[in-house]
Amino acid sequence: MSRFDTIKSNQAKLNKQYKQLVEQAYNVRQTDSALSDITEFKALKLLNKLNRLKFLCREQMNSLI
């Protein structure tokens, strides 16, 4: 498995987790604002990781061309 494939599979896994966290934060917003804030923070950390992987993926694509 190439590095590019590894990055893509990692992106897909993190993207799924990110969507779940955002949905969970939205669902508990009215009942438990502290839990919502914590969940949203975790989602933002995952989004940061996703953006870094996106950057790595872009570099991989440029080196192939």
CHARMM-style PDB file with segment names, atoms N, HN, CA, C and O in Angstrom:
ATOM      1  N   MET     1       0.845  -1.174   0.000  1.00  0.00      PROA
ATOM      2  CA  MET     1       0.000   0.000   0.000  1.00  0.00      PROA
ATOM      3  C   MET     1       0.893   1.240   0.000  1.00  0.00      PROA
ATOM      4  O   MET     1       1.793   1.373   0.830  1.00  0.00      PROA
ATOM      5  N   SER     2       0.633   2.129  -0.929  1.00  0.00      PROA
ATOM      6  HN  SER     2      -0.097   2.021  -1.603  1.00  0.00      PROA
ATOM      7  CA  SER     2       1.482   3.302  -1.052  1.00  0.00      PROA
ATOM      8  C   SER     2       1.156   4.334   0.025  1.00  0.00      PROA
ATOM      9  O   SER     2       0.141   4.245   0.714  1.00  0.00      PROA
ATOM     10  N   ARG     3       2.020   5.282   0.141  1.00  0.00      PROA
ATOM     11  HN  ARG     3       2.845   5.355  -0.419  1.00  0.00      PROA
ATOM     12  CA  ARG     3       1.829   6.342   1.140  1.00  0.00      PROA
ATOM     13  C   ARG     3       0.567   7.142   0.834  1.00  0.00      PROA
ATOM     14  O   ARG     3      -0.167   7.531   1.742  1.00  0.00      PROA
ATOM     15  N   PHE     4       0.325   7.381  -0.433  1.00  0.00      PROA
ATOM     16  HN  PHE     4       0.921   7.065  -1.171  1.00  0.00      PROA
ATOM     17  CA  PHE     4      -0.864   8.120  -0.857  1.00  0.00      PROA
ATOM     18  C   PHE     4      -2.137   7.390  -0.430  1.00  0.00      PROA
ATOM     19  O   PHE     4      -3.078   8.019   0.054  1.00  0.00      PROA
ATOM     20  N   ASP     5      -2.175   6.082  -0.604  1.00  0.00      PROA
ATOM     21  HN  ASP     5      -1.411   5.570  -0.998  1.00  0.00      PROA
ATOM     22  CA  ASP     5      -3.340   5.291  -0.197  1.00  0.00      PROA
ATOM     23  C   ASP     5      -3.526   5.313   1.323  1.00  0.00      PROA
ATOM     24  O   ASP     5      -4.652   5.375   1.816  1.00  0.00      PROA
ATOM     25  N   THR     6      -2.428   5.262   2.047  1.00  0.00      PROA
ATOM     26  HN  THR     6      -1.513   5.211   1.646  1.00  0.00      PROA
ATOM     27  CA  THR     6      -2.494   5.322   3.503  1.00  0.00      PROA
ATOM     28  C   THR     6      -3.079   6.656   3.958  1.00  0.00      PROA
ATOM     29  O   THR     6      -3.920   6.696   4.856  1.00  0.00      PROA
ATOM     30  N   ILE     7      -2.639   7.732   3.345  1.00  0.00      PROA
ATOM     31  HN  ILE     7      -1.955   7.699   2.616  1.00  0.00      PROA
ATOM     32  CA  ILE     7      -3.152   9.059   3.694  1.00  0.00      PROA
ATOM     33  C   ILE     7      -4.639   9.147   3.380  1.00  0.00      PROA
ATOM     34  O   ILE     7      -5.413   9.674   4.179  1.00  0.00      PROA
ATOM     35  N   LYS     8      -5.035   8.641   2.236  1.00  0.00      PROA
ATOM     36  HN  LYS     8      -4.406   8.213   1.587  1.00  0.00      PROA
ATOM     37  CA  LYS     8      -6.453   8.693   1.841  1.00  0.00      PROA
ATOM     38  C   LYS     8      -7.328   7.880   2.792  1.00  0.00      PROA
ATOM     39  O   LYS     8      -8.415   8.329   3.157  1.00  0.00      PROA
ATOM     40  N   SER     9      -6.882   6.712   3.194  1.00  0.00      PROA
ATOM     41  HN  SER     9      -6.000   6.348   2.898  1.00  0.00      PROA
ATOM     42  CA  SER     9      -7.687   5.900   4.109  1.00  0.00      PROA
ATOM     43  C   SER     9      -7.767   6.547   5.487  1.00  0.00      PROA
ATOM     44  O   SER     9      -8.805   6.493   6.146  1.00  0.00      PROA
ATOM     45  N   ASN    10      -6.669   7.156   5.917  1.00  0.00      PROA
ATOM     46  HN  ASN    10      -5.825   7.200   5.382  1.00  0.00      PROA
ATOM     47  CA  ASN    10      -6.668   7.879   7.182  1.00  0.00      PROA
ATOM     48  C   ASN    10      -7.622   9.073   7.123  1.00  0.00      PROA
ATOM     49  O   ASN    10      -8.335   9.358   8.085  1.00  0.00      PROA
ATOM     50  N   GLN    11      -7.627   9.763   5.988  1.00  0.00      PROA
ATOM     51  HN  GLN    11      -7.048   9.531   5.206  1.00  0.00      PROA
ATOM     52  CA  GLN    11      -8.536  10.893   5.809  1.00  0.00      PROA
ATOM     53  C   GLN    11      -9.988  10.448   5.906  1.00  0.00      PROA
ATOM     54  O   GLN    11     -10.798  11.114   6.551  1.00  0.00      PROA
ATOM     55  N   ALA    12     -10.316   9.357   5.289  1.00  0.00      PROA
ATOM     56  HN  ALA    12      -9.658   8.816   4.765  1.00  0.00      PROA
ATOM     57  CA  ALA    12     -11.692   8.871   5.307  1.00  0.00      PROA
ATOM     58  C   ALA    12     -12.127   8.521   6.730  1.00  0.00      PROA
ATOM     59  O   ALA    12     -13.244   8.841   7.137  1.00  0.00      PROA
ATOM     60  N   LYS    13     -11.253   7.868   7.476  1.00  0.00      PROA
ATOM     61  HN  LYS    13     -10.346   7.607   7.145  1.00  0.00      PROA
ATOM     62  CA  LYS    13     -11.566   7.498   8.854  1.00  0.00      PROA
ATOM     63  C   LYS    13     -11.761   8.739   9.729  1.00  0.00      PROA
ATOM     64  O   LYS    13     -12.718   8.816  10.499  1.00  0.00      PROA
ATOM     65  N   LEU    14     -10.856   9.700   9.608  1.00  0.00      PROA
ATOM     66  HN  LEU    14     -10.078   9.637   8.982  1.00  0.00      PROA
ATOM     67  CA  LEU    14     -10.959  10.917  10.409  1.00  0.00      PROA
ATOM     68  C   LEU    14     -12.169  11.755  10.011  1.00  0.00      PROA
ATOM     69  O   LEU    14     -12.805  12.378  10.862  1.00  0.00      PROA
ATOM     70  N   ASN    15     -12.484  11.769   8.732  1.00  0.00      PROA
ATOM     71  HN  ASN    15     -11.967  11.263   8.041  1.00  0.00      PROA
ATOM     72  CA  ASN    15     -13.653  12.521   8.259  1.00  0.00      PROA
ATOM     73  C   ASN    15     -14.941  11.951   8.852  1.00  0.00      PROA
ATOM     74  O   ASN    15     -15.839  12.702   9.234  1.00  0.00      PROA
ATOM     75  N   LYS    16     -15.027  10.634   8.926  1.00  0.00      PROA
ATOM     76  HN  LYS    16     -14.298  10.024   8.616  1.00  0.00      PROA
ATOM     77  CA  LYS    16     -16.199   9.990   9.521  1.00  0.00      PROA
ATOM     78  C   LYS    16     -16.311  10.347  11.003  1.00  0.00      PROA
ATOM     79  O   LYS    16     -17.396  10.667  11.488  1.00  0.00      PROA
ATOM     80  N   GLN    17     -15.192  10.292  11.715  1.00  0.00      PROA
ATOM     81  HN  GLN    17     -14.310  10.033  11.321  1.00  0.00      PROA
ATOM     82  CA  GLN    17     -15.187  10.646  13.133  1.00  0.00      PROA
ATOM     83  C   GLN    17     -15.568  12.113  13.325  1.00  0.00      PROA
ATOM     84  O   GLN    17     -16.312  12.452  14.246  1.00  0.00      PROA
ATOM     85  N   TYR    18     -15.055  12.981  12.450  1.00  0.00      PROA
ATOM     86  HN  TYR    18     -14.451  12.706  11.702  1.00  0.00      PROA
ATOM     87  CA  TYR    18     -15.355  14.408  12.536  1.00  0.00      PROA
ATOM     88  C   TYR    18     -16.855  14.656  12.390  1.00  0.00      PROA
ATOM     89  O   TYR    18     -17.443  15.408  13.167  1.00  0.00      PROA
ATOM     90  N   LYS    19     -17.465  14.029  11.402  1.00  0.00      PROA
ATOM     91  HN  LYS    19     -16.987  13.418  10.770  1.00  0.00      PROA
ATOM     92  CA  LYS    19     -18.903  14.210  11.181  1.00  0.00      PROA
ATOM     93  C   LYS    19     -19.712  13.717  12.378  1.00  0.00      PROA
ATOM     94  O   LYS    19     -20.704  14.341  12.756  1.00  0.00      PROA
ATOM     95  N   GLN    20     -19.294  12.602  12.974  1.00  0.00      PROA
ATOM     96  HN  GLN    20     -18.488  12.096  12.667  1.00  0.00      PROA
ATOM     97  CA  GLN    20     -19.997  12.085  14.145  1.00  0.00      PROA
ATOM     98  C   GLN    20     -19.889  13.049  15.326  1.00  0.00      PROA
ATOM     99  O   GLN    20     -20.867  13.271  16.040  1.00  0.00      PROA
ATOM    100  N   LEU    21     -18.707  13.617  15.528  1.00  0.00      PROA
ATOM    101  HN  LEU    21     -17.913  13.436  14.948  1.00  0.00      PROA
ATOM    102  CA  LEU    21     -18.526  14.550  16.639  1.00  0.00      PROA
ATOM    103  C   LEU    21     -19.334  15.831  16.445  1.00  0.00      PROA
ATOM    104  O   LEU    21     -19.920  16.348  17.396  1.00  0.00      PROA
ATOM    105  N   VAL    22     -19.366  16.340  15.219  1.00  0.00      PROA
ATOM    106  HN  VAL    22     -18.890  15.920  14.446  1.00  0.00      PROA
ATOM    107  CA  VAL    22     -20.141  17.548  14.942  1.00  0.00      PROA
ATOM    108  C   VAL    22     -21.627  17.288  15.175  1.00  0.00      PROA
ATOM    109  O   VAL    22     -22.328  18.122  15.748  1.00  0.00      PROA
ATOM    110  N   GLU    23     -22.096  16.135  14.730  1.00  0.00      PROA
ATOM    111  HN  GLU    23     -21.527  15.458  14.264  1.00  0.00      PROA
ATOM    112  CA  GLU    23     -23.502  15.792  14.931  1.00  0.00      PROA
ATOM    113  C   GLU    23     -23.813  15.640  16.418  1.00  0.00      PROA
ATOM    114  O   GLU    23     -24.854  16.099  16.887  1.00  0.00      PROA
ATOM    115  N   GLN    24     -22.921  15.003  17.148  1.00  0.00      PROA
ATOM    116  HN  GLN    24     -22.076  14.629  16.767  1.00  0.00      PROA
ATOM    117  CA  GLN    24     -23.135  14.823  18.583  1.00  0.00      PROA
ATOM    118  C   GLN    24     -23.143  16.178  19.296  1.00  0.00      PROA
ATOM    119  O   GLN    24     -23.973  16.407  20.176  1.00  0.00      PROA
ATOM    120  N   ALA    25     -22.231  17.070  18.925  1.00  0.00      PROA
ATOM    121  HN  ALA    25     -21.557  16.884  18.210  1.00  0.00      PROA
ATOM    122  CA  ALA    25     -22.189  18.401  19.537  1.00  0.00      PROA
ATOM    123  C   ALA    25     -23.481  19.155  19.266  1.00  0.00      PROA
ATOM    124  O   ALA    25     -24.003  19.841  20.144  1.00  0.00      PROA
ATOM    125  N   TYR    26     -23.989  19.027  18.065  1.00  0.00      PROA
ATOM    126  HN  TYR    26     -23.565  18.469  17.352  1.00  0.00      PROA
ATOM    127  CA  TYR    26     -25.240  19.697  17.717  1.00  0.00      PROA
ATOM    128  C   TYR    26     -26.417  19.119  18.509  1.00  0.00      PROA
ATOM    129  O   TYR    26     -27.282  19.862  18.971  1.00  0.00      PROA
ATOM    130  N   ASN    27     -26.445  17.809  18.660  1.00  0.00      PROA
ATOM    131  HN  ASN    27     -25.742  17.206  18.285  1.00  0.00      PROA
ATOM    132  CA  ASN    27     -27.562  17.149  19.338  1.00  0.00      PROA
ATOM    133  C   ASN    27     -27.634  17.472  20.829  1.00  0.00      PROA
ATOM    134  O   ASN    27     -28.730  17.530  21.389  1.00  0.00      PROA
ATOM    135  N   VAL    28     -26.497  17.683  21.481  1.00  0.00      PROA
ATOM    136  HN  VAL    28     -25.608  17.636  21.027  1.00  0.00      PROA
ATOM    137  CA  VAL    28     -26.516  17.950  22.919  1.00  0.00      PROA
ATOM    138  C   VAL    28     -26.418  19.439  23.248  1.00  0.00      PROA
ATOM    139  O   VAL    28     -26.335  19.806  24.420  1.00  0.00      PROA
ATOM    140  N   ARG    29     -26.428  20.287  22.245  1.00  0.00      PROA
ATOM    141  HN  ARG    29     -26.495  19.989  21.292  1.00  0.00      PROA
ATOM    142  CA  ARG    29     -26.252  21.719  22.463  1.00  0.00      PROA
ATOM    143  C   ARG    29     -27.290  22.298  23.426  1.00  0.00      PROA
ATOM    144  O   ARG    29     -26.942  23.105  24.289  1.00  0.00      PROA
ATOM    145  N   GLN    30     -28.548  21.902  23.293  1.00  0.00      PROA
ATOM    146  HN  GLN    30     -28.830  21.246  22.592  1.00  0.00      PROA
ATOM    147  CA  GLN    30     -29.615  22.460  24.121  1.00  0.00      PROA
ATOM    148  C   GLN    30     -29.642  21.871  25.532  1.00  0.00      PROA
ATOM    149  O   GLN    30     -30.070  22.543  26.471  1.00  0.00      PROA
ATOM    150  N   THR    31     -29.198  20.641  25.690  1.00  0.00      PROA
ATOM    151  HN  THR    31     -28.851  20.095  24.928  1.00  0.00      PROA
ATOM    152  CA  THR    31     -29.308  19.976  26.990  1.00  0.00      PROA
ATOM    153  C   THR    31     -28.051  20.108  27.842  1.00  0.00      PROA
ATOM    154  O   THR    31     -28.148  20.264  29.059  1.00  0.00      PROA
ATOM    155  N   ASP    32     -26.872  20.049  27.221  1.00  0.00      PROA
ATOM    156  HN  ASP    32     -26.794  19.923  26.232  1.00  0.00      PROA
ATOM    157  CA  ASP    32     -25.624  20.095  27.975  1.00  0.00      PROA
ATOM    158  C   ASP    32     -24.593  20.903  27.185  1.00  0.00      PROA
ATOM    159  O   ASP    32     -23.864  20.355  26.358  1.00  0.00      PROA
ATOM    160  N   SER    33     -24.543  22.184  27.444  1.00  0.00      PROA
ATOM    161  HN  SER    33     -25.136  22.628  28.116  1.00  0.00      PROA
ATOM    162  CA  SER    33     -23.677  23.053  26.647  1.00  0.00      PROA
ATOM    163  C   SER    33     -22.190  22.764  26.875  1.00  0.00      PROA
ATOM    164  O   SER    33     -21.385  22.926  25.958  1.00  0.00      PROA
ATOM    165  N   ALA    34     -21.819  22.337  28.083  1.00  0.00      PROA
ATOM    166  HN  ALA    34     -22.473  22.205  28.828  1.00  0.00      PROA
ATOM    167  CA  ALA    34     -20.419  22.025  28.354  1.00  0.00      PROA
ATOM    168  C   ALA    34     -19.965  20.819  27.525  1.00  0.00      PROA
ATOM    169  O   ALA    34     -18.890  20.841  26.925  1.00  0.00      PROA
ATOM    170  N   LEU    35     -20.780  19.781  27.497  1.00  0.00      PROA
ATOM    171  HN  LEU    35     -21.653  19.763  27.984  1.00  0.00      PROA
ATOM    172  CA  LEU    35     -20.454  18.601  26.697  1.00  0.00      PROA
ATOM    173  C   LEU    35     -20.405  18.956  25.216  1.00  0.00      PROA
ATOM    174  O   LEU    35     -19.564  18.448  24.475  1.00  0.00      PROA
ATOM    175  N   SER    36     -21.298  19.818  24.796  1.00  0.00      PROA
ATOM    176  HN  SER    36     -21.981  20.232  25.398  1.00  0.00      PROA
ATOM    177  CA  SER    36     -21.313  20.262  23.408  1.00  0.00      PROA
ATOM    178  C   SER    36     -20.011  20.991  23.061  1.00  0.00      PROA
ATOM    179  O   SER    36     -19.440  20.768  21.994  1.00  0.00      PROA
ATOM    180  N   ASP    37     -19.547  21.855  23.957  1.00  0.00      PROA
ATOM    181  HN  ASP    37     -20.011  22.036  24.825  1.00  0.00      PROA
ATOM    182  CA  ASP    37     -18.302  22.586  23.718  1.00  0.00      PROA
ATOM    183  C   ASP    37     -17.101  21.650  23.650  1.00  0.00      PROA
ATOM    184  O   ASP    37     -16.228  21.811  22.797  1.00  0.00      PROA
ATOM    185  N   ILE    38     -17.062  20.677  24.548  1.00  0.00      PROA
ATOM    186  HN  ILE    38     -17.771  20.547  25.240  1.00  0.00      PROA
ATOM    187  CA  ILE    38     -15.954  19.715  24.553  1.00  0.00      PROA
ATOM    188  C   ILE    38     -15.950  18.891  23.260  1.00  0.00      PROA
ATOM    189  O   ILE    38     -14.904  18.673  22.649  1.00  0.00      PROA
ATOM    190  N   THR    39     -17.124  18.450  22.867  1.00  0.00      PROA
ATOM    191  HN  THR    39     -17.974  18.627  23.364  1.00  0.00      PROA
ATOM    192  CA  THR    39     -17.237  17.649  21.647  1.00  0.00      PROA
ATOM    193  C   THR    39     -16.859  18.474  20.421  1.00  0.00      PROA
ATOM    194  O   THR    39     -16.210  17.976  19.501  1.00  0.00      PROA
ATOM    195  N   GLU    40     -17.266  19.724  20.419  1.00  0.00      PROA
ATOM    196  HN  GLU    40     -17.793  20.129  21.167  1.00  0.00      PROA
ATOM    197  CA  GLU    40     -16.925  20.607  19.298  1.00  0.00      PROA
ATOM    198  C   GLU    40     -15.421  20.853  19.253  1.00  0.00      PROA
ATOM    199  O   GLU    40     -14.842  20.933  18.170  1.00  0.00      PROA
ATOM    200  N   PHE    41     -14.785  20.974  20.406  1.00  0.00      PROA
ATOM    201  HN  PHE    41     -15.255  20.910  21.286  1.00  0.00      PROA
ATOM    202  CA  PHE    41     -13.333  21.147  20.464  1.00  0.00      PROA
ATOM    203  C   PHE    41     -12.617  19.921  19.885  1.00  0.00      PROA
ATOM    204  O   PHE    41     -11.659  20.054  19.124  1.00  0.00      PROA
ATOM    205  N   LYS    42     -13.092  18.735  20.252  1.00  0.00      PROA
ATOM    206  HN  LYS    42     -13.871  18.627  20.870  1.00  0.00      PROA
ATOM    207  CA  LYS    42     -12.508  17.506  19.706  1.00  0.00      PROA
ATOM    208  C   LYS    42     -12.674  17.463  18.193  1.00  0.00      PROA
ATOM    209  O   LYS    42     -11.773  17.031  17.475  1.00  0.00      PROA
ATOM    210  N   ALA    43     -13.831  17.911  17.713  1.00  0.00      PROA
ATOM    211  HN  ALA    43     -14.563  18.261  18.297  1.00  0.00      PROA
ATOM    212  CA  ALA    43     -14.075  17.940  16.273  1.00  0.00      PROA
ATOM    213  C   ALA    43     -13.116  18.913  15.584  1.00  0.00      PROA
ATOM    214  O   ALA    43     -12.621  18.625  14.493  1.00  0.00      PROA
ATOM    215  N   LEU    44     -12.853  20.053  16.207  1.00  0.00      PROA
ATOM    216  HN  LEU    44     -13.254  20.286  17.093  1.00  0.00      PROA
ATOM    217  CA  LEU    44     -11.922  21.016  15.623  1.00  0.00      PROA
ATOM    218  C   LEU    44     -10.500  20.467  15.575  1.00  0.00      PROA
ATOM    219  O   LEU    44      -9.763  20.730  14.625  1.00  0.00      PROA
ATOM    220  N   LYS    45     -10.114  19.706  16.593  1.00  0.00      PROA
ATOM    221  HN  LYS    45     -10.712  19.492  17.365  1.00  0.00      PROA
ATOM    222  CA  LYS    45      -8.794  19.080  16.572  1.00  0.00      PROA
ATOM    223  C   LYS    45      -8.694  18.077  15.418  1.00  0.00      PROA
ATOM    224  O   LYS    45      -7.668  17.995  14.743  1.00  0.00      PROA
ATOM    225  N   LEU    46      -9.768  17.317  15.201  1.00  0.00      PROA
ATOM    226  HN  LEU    46     -10.601  17.383  15.750  1.00  0.00      PROA
ATOM    227  CA  LEU    46      -9.778  16.375  14.077  1.00  0.00      PROA
ATOM    228  C   LEU    46      -9.732  17.110  12.744  1.00  0.00      PROA
ATOM    229  O   LEU    46      -9.072  16.665  11.805  1.00  0.00      PROA
ATOM    230  N   LEU    47     -10.436  18.236  12.664  1.00  0.00      PROA
ATOM    231  HN  LEU    47     -10.972  18.597  13.427  1.00  0.00      PROA
ATOM    232  CA  LEU    47     -10.425  19.029  11.434  1.00  0.00      PROA
ATOM    233  C   LEU    47      -9.016  19.535  11.138  1.00  0.00      PROA
ATOM    234  O   LEU    47      -8.604  19.591   9.979  1.00  0.00      PROA
ATOM    235  N   ASN    48      -8.287  19.897  12.173  1.00  0.00      PROA
ATOM    236  HN  ASN    48      -8.622  19.850  13.114  1.00  0.00      PROA
ATOM    237  CA  ASN    48      -6.900  20.326  11.995  1.00  0.00      PROA
ATOM    238  C   ASN    48      -6.053  19.187  11.429  1.00  0.00      PROA
ATOM    239  O   ASN    48      -5.241  19.398  10.528  1.00  0.00      PROA
ATOM    240  N   LYS    49      -6.246  17.983  11.959  1.00  0.00      PROA
ATOM    241  HN  LYS    49      -6.906  17.811  12.690  1.00  0.00      PROA
ATOM    242  CA  LYS    49      -5.522  16.818  11.431  1.00  0.00      PROA
ATOM    243  C   LYS    49      -5.893  16.562   9.980  1.00  0.00      PROA
ATOM    244  O   LYS    49      -5.036  16.250   9.153  1.00  0.00      PROA
ATOM    245  N   LEU    50      -7.184  16.696   9.677  1.00  0.00      PROA
ATOM    246  HN  LEU    50      -7.881  16.949  10.349  1.00  0.00      PROA
ATOM    247  CA  LEU    50      -7.636  16.490   8.299  1.00  0.00      PROA
ATOM    248  C   LEU    50      -6.985  17.492   7.352  1.00  0.00      PROA
ATOM    249  O   LEU    50      -6.589  17.137   6.242  1.00  0.00      PROA
ATOM    250  N   ASN    51      -6.877  18.721   7.783  1.00  0.00      PROA
ATOM    251  HN  ASN    51      -7.199  19.010   8.685  1.00  0.00      PROA
ATOM    252  CA  ASN    51      -6.254  19.741   6.942  1.00  0.00      PROA
ATOM    253  C   ASN    51      -4.777  19.459   6.712  1.00  0.00      PROA
ATOM    254  O   ASN    51      -4.260  19.697   5.620  1.00  0.00      PROA
ATOM    255  N   ARG    52      -4.092  18.950   7.741  1.00  0.00      PROA
ATOM    256  HN  ARG    52      -4.512  18.757   8.627  1.00  0.00      PROA
ATOM    257  CA  ARG    52      -2.683  18.587   7.568  1.00  0.00      PROA
ATOM    258  C   ARG    52      -2.535  17.421   6.599  1.00  0.00      PROA
ATOM    259  O   ARG    52      -1.619  17.410   5.776  1.00  0.00      PROA
ATOM    260  N   LEU    53      -3.433  16.438   6.690  1.00  0.00      PROA
ATOM    261  HN  LEU    53      -4.177  16.447   7.358  1.00  0.00      PROA
ATOM    262  CA  LEU    53      -3.379  15.307   5.754  1.00  0.00      PROA
ATOM    263  C   LEU    53      -3.693  15.763   4.340  1.00  0.00      PROA
ATOM    264  O   LEU    53      -3.105  15.272   3.376  1.00  0.00      PROA
ATOM    265  N   LYS    54      -4.615  16.698   4.220  1.00  0.00      PROA
ATOM    266  HN  LYS    54      -5.092  17.096   5.003  1.00  0.00      PROA
ATOM    267  CA  LYS    54      -4.956  17.245   2.905  1.00  0.00      PROA
ATOM    268  C   LYS    54      -3.733  17.913   2.283  1.00  0.00      PROA
ATOM    269  O   LYS    54      -3.490  17.790   1.083  1.00  0.00      PROA
ATOM    270  N   PHE    55      -2.970  18.618   3.107  1.00  0.00      PROA
ATOM    271  HN  PHE    55      -3.167  18.718   4.083  1.00  0.00      PROA
ATOM    272  CA  PHE    55      -1.747  19.261   2.635  1.00  0.00      PROA
ATOM    273  C   PHE    55      -0.730  18.223   2.184  1.00  0.00      PROA
ATOM    274  O   PHE    55      -0.102  18.380   1.137  1.00  0.00      PROA
ATOM    275  N   LEU    56      -0.565  17.152   2.977  1.00  0.00      PROA
ATOM    276  HN  LEU    56      -1.075  17.025   3.827  1.00  0.00      PROA
ATOM    277  CA  LEU    56       0.367  16.087   2.596  1.00  0.00      PROA
ATOM    278  C   LEU    56      -0.068  15.418   1.295  1.00  0.00      PROA
ATOM    279  O   LEU    56       0.758  15.104   0.438  1.00  0.00      PROA
ATOM    280  N   CYS    57      -1.355  15.210   1.166  1.00  0.00      PROA
ATOM    281  HN  CYS    57      -2.026  15.465   1.862  1.00  0.00      PROA
ATOM    282  CA  CYS    57      -1.887  14.579  -0.032  1.00  0.00      PROA
ATOM    283  C   CYS    57      -1.616  15.459  -1.256  1.00  0.00      PROA
ATOM    284  O   CYS    57      -1.284  14.961  -2.331  1.00  0.00      PROA
ATOM    285  N   ARG    58      -1.761  16.757  -1.077  1.00  0.00      PROA
ATOM    286  HN  ARG    58      -2.031  17.162  -0.204  1.00  0.00      PROA
ATOM    287  CA  ARG    58      -1.512  17.691  -2.179  1.00  0.00      PROA
ATOM    288  C   ARG    58      -0.049  17.643  -2.589  1.00  0.00      PROA
ATOM    289  O   ARG    58       0.268  17.676  -3.778  1.00  0.00      PROA
ATOM    290  N   GLU    59       0.859  17.565  -1.592  1.00  0.00      PROA
ATOM    291  HN  GLU    59       0.602  17.538  -0.626  1.00  0.00      PROA
ATOM    292  CA  GLU    59       2.274  17.465  -1.904  1.00  0.00      PROA
ATOM    293  C   GLU    59       2.588  16.177  -2.657  1.00  0.00      PROA
ATOM    294  O   GLU    59       3.410  16.176  -3.574  1.00  0.00      PROA
ATOM    295  N   GLN    60       1.937  15.080  -2.273  1.00  0.00      PROA
ATOM    296  HN  GLN    60       1.270  15.080  -1.528  1.00  0.00      PROA
ATOM    297  CA  GLN    60       2.137  13.806  -2.946  1.00  0.00      PROA
ATOM    298  C   GLN    60       1.707  13.897  -4.412  1.00  0.00      PROA
ATOM    299  O   GLN    60       2.394  13.404  -5.306  1.00  0.00      PROA
ATOM    300  N   MET    61       0.559  14.534  -4.639  1.00  0.00      PROA
ATOM    301  HN  MET    61       0.001  14.935  -3.912  1.00  0.00      PROA
ATOM    302  CA  MET    61       0.055  14.668  -6.003  1.00  0.00      PROA
ATOM    303  C   MET    61       0.978  15.528  -6.855  1.00  0.00      PROA
ATOM    304  O   MET    61       1.177  15.237  -8.035  1.00  0.00      PROA
ATOM    305  N   ASN    62       1.540  16.578  -6.275  1.00  0.00      PROA
ATOM    306  HN  ASN    62       1.378  16.814  -5.317  1.00  0.00      PROA
ATOM    307  CA  ASN    62       2.453  17.454  -7.021  1.00  0.00      PROA
ATOM    308  C   ASN    62       3.750  16.727  -7.347  1.00  0.00      PROA
ATOM    309  O   ASN    62       4.335  16.961  -8.404  1.00  0.00      PROA
ATOM    310  N   SER    63       4.206  15.860  -6.469  1.00  0.00      PROA
ATOM    311  HN  SER    63       3.731  15.670  -5.609  1.00  0.00      PROA
ATOM    312  CA  SER    63       5.455  15.139  -6.742  1.00  0.00      PROA
ATOM    313  C   SER    63       5.258  14.064  -7.807  1.00  0.00      PROA
ATOM    314  O   SER    63       6.218  13.661  -8.463  1.00  0.00      PROA
ATOM    315  N   LEU    64       4.021  13.595  -7.985  1.00  0.00      PROA
ATOM    316  HN  LEU    64       3.240  13.923  -7.452  1.00  0.00      PROA
ATOM    317  CA  LEU    64       3.747  12.595  -9.014  1.00  0.00      PROA
ATOM    318  C   LEU    64       3.702  13.220 -10.411  1.00  0.00      PROA
ATOM    319  O   LEU    64       3.969  12.553 -11.410  1.00  0.00      PROA
ATOM    320  N   ILE    65       3.369  14.477 -10.461  1.00  0.00      PROA
ATOM    321  HN  ILE    65       3.152  15.018  -9.649  1.00  0.00      PROA
ATOM    322  CA  ILE    65       3.229  15.151 -11.763  1.00  0.00      PROA
ATOM    323  C   ILE    65       4.554  15.581 -12.309  1.00  0.00      PROA
ATOM    324  OT1 ILE    65       4.616  16.162 -13.392  1.00  0.00      PROA
TER     325      ILE     65
END
